[in-house]
Amino acid sequence: MDWIAMTTGFILILMGLYGALTDRNILRIIVSFTVANTGVNLVLVAVGYMHGRTAPILDKAVSAADAVTRIIDPVPQALVLTAIVIGLGITAMMLTYAYKLHEEKGTLDISKCRDLKW
């Protein structure tokens, strides 16, 4: 099961990178970065998964003495939650820049925006 999530995550990363490097429309580039970000999150979750262990909740089902051998480390899950929030903020910022670019230039094609190139 974990290899399926890992493989899917790497495929999403490659799809996102391919879309970001080959397209000229800035909205499609933003979507490609978002797809790659989702792939990275999926790979992080797959790395933190351990077969046969349970959620990191200490209750009657898992005693404190058995917690080391029976629960999953919650740090990768916390990192993924943080990465999701950061990715959402970065996507919102990129969309705002794309909107401002469209307002000023009238196009979303990045090959037509050469004002800051040397």
N, C-alpha and C positions, 0 to 999 in steps of 0.2 A: 504493500500500500504506500509506503513512504517513497519508494522509487518512482511511483506514478506521479506523485506530487512534485518530486524533484525534477523529473523529466518535463512535466508540464510547465513548471516554473522556468526552466532553461529555454524551452521553446518560446514562451512568452517574452523572455528577455531578448532572444534573438529576433523575434518578430518586431518588437519595439525598436530595437536598434536598426534593423533594416528599414523600417518605415521612417525613422528619424533621419537616416542618412540619404535616402533616395528621393524623398518627396520635397517639393518646393512650397507647398501650401502650409502656412504656419499652423493652422488648426489641425491639420493631419499630423504635423510634427508633434504638437502638444498631445494629441491622442496617442501617438506612438510612445512618447515618454511615459504616459500614464500606464500603458500596457506593460512597458518594461518595468515600471515601478511595482505593478501588481505581480509580475514574475519574480522580482526580488523578494517581495513579501512571502510569496508561496515557497520559495526556496528556503527562506529563514524558518518558516513553520515546519517544513519537512526536515530540516537539520535538527530542530529541537524535539522532534517526535521520537519516542522510544517505545517499541512494541511491548505490549503487555503491562504498561503502567497506566495509572489513572490520573485524573486532574489533581492539581496541587491544593487540595482542600483537606484540612485535618478535621476529622469528625469521628464518629463511632466506627465507621467502616475502615478507616486507616488510623492506627494509633501513632503517637509521636515516635515511638521506638522503631516502627516499621516504615516510617516516612521516607527514609533515605533510599530504601530499595524498592519502594512501591509507587512513588509519585514522580511526575515529570517535572523537570526544572522549569520554573515559570519565567525565567529571564528572557529566553527567546520570544515568548509570547508577548511580554511587555515591550520588547524592542520592536516587534511587528506593529503593535498598537501605536507606538510612538511614530514609527515610520509611516503608517497610514495617515495620521494627523498631519505630519510634515508634508507628505505627498499631496494631500488635499490643499494645504496652504500654498504650496509651490504651483500646483495646477491652477488655482484661482489667480495667482499672480501672473502666470504666463497668459491666461485668458484675458486678463486686464490689459497686459501689454499688447496682445493681438488686437483687442478692441481699439486701443489708442492708435496703433499702427494703421488700422483700417480707417479710422477717422481722419488721420493726417494724410495718408498716402492714397487712400481709396482702393487699395489692393491688399491681399493677403499673401501674395507671391513674394518670397524673400529675395529672389534674384533681381527684383526690380527696386529693391531698397539698397542703394549704394552710397548713401550720404556719409556714413562713418567709415567706409572702406578707404584704404590708403591708395 
